[in-house]
Amino acid sequence: MDSPVPGRSAVPGRSQVALQAACLHPATVLGDDRKGRLSAGADADIVVLDRDLRTVATIIGGRVAHDPTGVLRALPPMTSGVPVP
């Protein structure tokens, strides 16, 4: 997983392994290459969690579906791909 900070993992250590186990591996087992990853051709379904693992925002098909606190609007605009609203 790429981090917005060069040279650093977005999810360090064991948490990254857990994230792959929850997302990438089930999609791979099911043979669904559109799920479990963020890359061209993938579905771009994302759940943003806080430190207590509560849902903060959701993105479905690359579009913001739920963001009641505006956390995604606080991000800088993307230079390519789907822009943040």
Buried (B, 14 or more C-beta within 10 A) or exposed (E): EEEEEEEEEEEEEEEEEEBBEEBBEEBBEEEEEEBBBBEEEBBBBBBBEEEEEEEBBBBEEEEBEEBEEEEBEEEEEEEEEEEBE
